Amino acid sequence: MRFSLPALLAFDYNPIRVVVVVEDATVEPQVTEPATMIIVGLILSVFGIGFLCWLLFTLAVYALPFYAGLTAFFAAYHSGAGVLGAIVVGVLAGAATLMIGQFLFASTRSPIARGAIALLYAAPAAIAGFCMTLGLSRIGTPSLIWSDVFAVIGAICVGGTALVRMAAIAGPPAVGPTPTALPPQHP
């Protein structure tokens, strides 16, 4: 069965029609149109904010060692150690802070002590999460109250992530002394 189109919608080829080429015509690319640039800008903004959030959640547990290393760097620099010496002191102080915290967290059996150590590492991460979320929410939220609410939620999320990451890095608590060799079994 064949359907035919009405006469107004019929398409056919007419050899009389020709293509006219206009010389010196400027062709404007579609990329510079305002709508295209707005869409590209929105897409890149979403990926940029997503990358910053991923970076914040990934590096949240390292906030306290970073602050300790930065403080040691400035103390060494202002005491006359020079730039290179201050960098070495800062890196060593930050690494020592992270390793001591992980060792204490892993070797302590008391849940209260483990919680205190974890909170010590999560507090700077929560402050960083609050500041980043507040800055991002002030971009798109006209209400200052809602910006603060979002910032508190962001601080809770980032601080909780730092707590979980600290527990994951350090491992389970030590149960007790592990024997190096088992006594011989006598039947």
QUIURNOR-V385505 format. One record per residue. RES is the residue in one letter. SS is DSSP state (alpha for helix, beta for strand, coil for the rest). PSI is psi in whole degrees, 0 to 359 (999 if undefined). D_CENTER is the distance of its C-alpha to the mean C-alpha in Angstrom with 1 decimal. Layout:
res:RES ss:SS psi:PSI d_center:D_CENTER
res:RES ss:SS psi:PSI d_center:D_CENTER
//
This chain:
res:M ss:coil psi:134 d_center:61.5
res:R ss:coil psi:134 d_center:60.5
res:F ss:coil psi:139 d_center:59.1
res:S ss:coil psi:146 d_center:60.0
res:L ss:coil psi:152 d_center:58.2
res:P ss:coil psi:162 d_center:60.0
res:A ss:alpha psi:329 d_center:61.6
res:L ss:alpha psi:334 d_center:59.0
res:L ss:alpha psi:6 d_center:56.0
res:A ss:coil psi:139 d_center:57.8
res:F ss:coil psi:132 d_center:56.3
res:D ss:coil psi:165 d_center:58.6
res:Y ss:coil psi:130 d_center:58.8
res:N ss:coil psi:117 d_center:61.1
res:P ss:coil psi:350 d_center:62.2
res:I ss:coil psi:330 d_center:63.2
res:R ss:coil psi:138 d_center:59.6
res:V ss:coil psi:160 d_center:58.2
res:V ss:coil psi:130 d_center:54.9
res:V ss:coil psi:126 d_center:55.1
res:V ss:coil psi:124 d_center:53.1
res:V ss:coil psi:121 d_center:52.6
res:E ss:coil psi:153 d_center:52.5
res:D ss:coil psi:24 d_center:50.2
res:A ss:coil psi:135 d_center:47.9
res:T ss:coil psi:134 d_center:44.4
res:V ss:coil psi:120 d_center:41.7
res:E ss:coil psi:128 d_center:38.5
res:P ss:coil psi:152 d_center:35.4
res:Q ss:alpha psi:343 d_center:33.4
res:V ss:alpha psi:334 d_center:30.1
res:T ss:alpha psi:1 d_center:31.2
res:E ss:coil psi:145 d_center:32.1
res:P ss:alpha psi:321 d_center:30.4
res:A ss:alpha psi:320 d_center:29.3
res:T ss:alpha psi:317 d_center:27.8
res:M ss:alpha psi:326 d_center:25.8
res:I ss:alpha psi:317 d_center:24.6
res:I ss:alpha psi:316 d_center:23.4
res:V ss:alpha psi:319 d_center:21.7
res:G ss:alpha psi:320 d_center:20.0
res:L ss:alpha psi:317 d_center:18.8
res:I ss:alpha psi:315 d_center:17.5
res:L ss:alpha psi:327 d_center:15.7
res:S ss:alpha psi:318 d_center:14.3
res:V ss:alpha psi:315 d_center:12.9
res:F ss:alpha psi:322 d_center:11.3
res:G ss:alpha psi:315 d_center:10.0
res:I ss:alpha psi:321 d_center:8.6
res:G ss:alpha psi:320 d_center:7.2
res:F ss:alpha psi:318 d_center:5.6
res:L ss:alpha psi:320 d_center:4.3
res:C ss:alpha psi:318 d_center:3.4
res:W ss:alpha psi:316 d_center:2.5
res:L ss:alpha psi:318 d_center:2.1
res:L ss:alpha psi:314 d_center:3.2
res:F ss:alpha psi:326 d_center:4.6
res:T ss:alpha psi:319 d_center:5.6
res:L ss:alpha psi:9 d_center:7.0
res:A ss:alpha psi:323 d_center:8.3
res:V ss:alpha psi:343 d_center:11.6
res:Y ss:alpha psi:12 d_center:12.2
res:A ss:alpha psi:314 d_center:12.5
res:L ss:alpha psi:313 d_center:16.3
res:P ss:alpha psi:326 d_center:17.2
res:F ss:alpha psi:315 d_center:15.6
res:Y ss:alpha psi:319 d_center:17.6
res:A ss:alpha psi:317 d_center:20.6
res:G ss:alpha psi:321 d_center:20.5
res:L ss:alpha psi:320 d_center:20.2
res:T ss:alpha psi:317 d_center:23.1
res:A ss:alpha psi:322 d_center:25.1
res:F ss:alpha psi:310 d_center:24.6
res:F ss:alpha psi:323 d_center:26.0
res:A ss:alpha psi:317 d_center:28.7
res:A ss:alpha psi:321 d_center:29.8
res:Y ss:alpha psi:317 d_center:29.7
res:H ss:alpha psi:347 d_center:31.8
res:S ss:coil psi:1 d_center:34.2
res:G ss:coil psi:19 d_center:35.1
res:A ss:coil psi:346 d_center:33.2
res:G ss:alpha psi:171 d_center:32.2
res:V ss:alpha psi:312 d_center:28.9
res:L ss:alpha psi:316 d_center:29.0
res:G ss:alpha psi:322 d_center:30.1
res:A ss:alpha psi:323 d_center:27.5
res:I ss:alpha psi:316 d_center:24.7
res:V ss:alpha psi:316 d_center:26.3
res:V ss:alpha psi:317 d_center:26.7
res:G ss:alpha psi:315 d_center:23.1
res:V ss:alpha psi:317 d_center:21.7
res:L ss:alpha psi:320 d_center:24.4
res:A ss:alpha psi:318 d_center:23.7
res:G ss:alpha psi:316 d_center:20.0
res:A ss:alpha psi:320 d_center:20.8
res:A ss:alpha psi:320 d_center:23.7
res:T ss:alpha psi:317 d_center:21.8
res:L ss:alpha psi:315 d_center:19.3
res:M ss:alpha psi:320 d_center:22.3
res:I ss:alpha psi:317 d_center:24.6
res:G ss:alpha psi:317 d_center:22.2
res:Q ss:alpha psi:320 d_center:21.6
res:F ss:alpha psi:313 d_center:25.4
res:L ss:alpha psi:319 d_center:26.4
res:F ss:alpha psi:320 d_center:24.1
res:A ss:alpha psi:329 d_center:25.5
res:S ss:alpha psi:347 d_center:29.1
res:T ss:coil psi:134 d_center:29.5
res:R ss:coil psi:336 d_center:31.2
res:S ss:coil psi:127 d_center:31.3
res:P ss:alpha psi:330 d_center:28.8
res:I ss:alpha psi:316 d_center:29.1
res:A ss:alpha psi:319 d_center:28.4
res:R ss:alpha psi:320 d_center:25.4
res:G ss:alpha psi:321 d_center:24.1
res:A ss:alpha psi:319 d_center:24.7
res:I ss:alpha psi:317 d_center:22.9
res:A ss:alpha psi:320 d_center:19.9
res:L ss:alpha psi:327 d_center:20.0
res:L ss:alpha psi:324 d_center:20.4
res:Y ss:alpha psi:332 d_center:17.1
res:A ss:alpha psi:336 d_center:15.3
res:A ss:alpha psi:311 d_center:16.9
res:P ss:alpha psi:328 d_center:15.1
res:A ss:alpha psi:321 d_center:11.7
res:A ss:alpha psi:322 d_center:13.2
res:I ss:alpha psi:317 d_center:14.4
res:A ss:alpha psi:320 d_center:11.2
res:G ss:alpha psi:321 d_center:9.8
res:F ss:alpha psi:312 d_center:13.2
res:C ss:alpha psi:318 d_center:13.3
res:M ss:alpha psi:316 d_center:10.2
res:T ss:alpha psi:323 d_center:11.4
res:L ss:alpha psi:316 d_center:14.8
res:G ss:alpha psi:318 d_center:14.3
res:L ss:alpha psi:324 d_center:12.9
res:S ss:alpha psi:334 d_center:15.6
res:R ss:alpha psi:340 d_center:18.3
res:I ss:alpha psi:317 d_center:17.9
res:G ss:alpha psi:356 d_center:19.1
res:T ss:coil psi:118 d_center:20.8
res:P ss:coil psi:336 d_center:24.2
res:S ss:coil psi:128 d_center:24.8
res:L ss:alpha psi:329 d_center:23.8
res:I ss:alpha psi:314 d_center:24.3
res:W ss:alpha psi:327 d_center:21.9
res:S ss:alpha psi:318 d_center:19.3
res:D ss:alpha psi:322 d_center:19.9
res:V ss:alpha psi:314 d_center:19.9
res:F ss:alpha psi:323 d_center:16.5
res:A ss:alpha psi:320 d_center:15.2
res:V ss:alpha psi:318 d_center:16.9
res:I ss:alpha psi:318 d_center:15.5
res:G ss:alpha psi:321 d_center:11.9
res:A ss:alpha psi:320 d_center:13.1
res:I ss:alpha psi:317 d_center:14.8
res:C ss:alpha psi:314 d_center:12.0
res:V ss:alpha psi:319 d_center:9.6
res:G ss:alpha psi:319 d_center:12.9
res:G ss:alpha psi:322 d_center:14.1
res:T ss:alpha psi:320 d_center:11.2
res:A ss:alpha psi:321 d_center:12.0
res:L ss:alpha psi:313 d_center:15.6
res:V ss:alpha psi:319 d_center:15.3
res:R ss:alpha psi:322 d_center:13.5
res:M ss:alpha psi:318 d_center:16.2
res:A ss:alpha psi:323 d_center:18.8
res:A ss:alpha psi:323 d_center:17.8
res:I ss:alpha psi:317 d_center:17.7
res:A ss:alpha psi:332 d_center:21.0
res:G ss:coil psi:184 d_center:22.8
res:P ss:coil psi:160 d_center:25.6
res:P ss:coil psi:154 d_center:28.0
res:A ss:coil psi:135 d_center:31.1
res:V ss:coil psi:323 d_center:34.1
res:G ss:coil psi:184 d_center:36.8
res:P ss:coil psi:136 d_center:38.5
res:T ss:coil psi:129 d_center:38.6
res:P ss:coil psi:142 d_center:42.0
res:T ss:coil psi:328 d_center:42.1
res:A ss:coil psi:140 d_center:45.2
res:L ss:coil psi:142 d_center:46.6
res:P ss:coil psi:152 d_center:50.3
res:P ss:coil psi:145 d_center:52.8
res:Q ss:coil psi:124 d_center:53.8
res:H ss:coil psi:131 d_center:57.5
res:P ss:coil psi:999 d_center:59.2
//
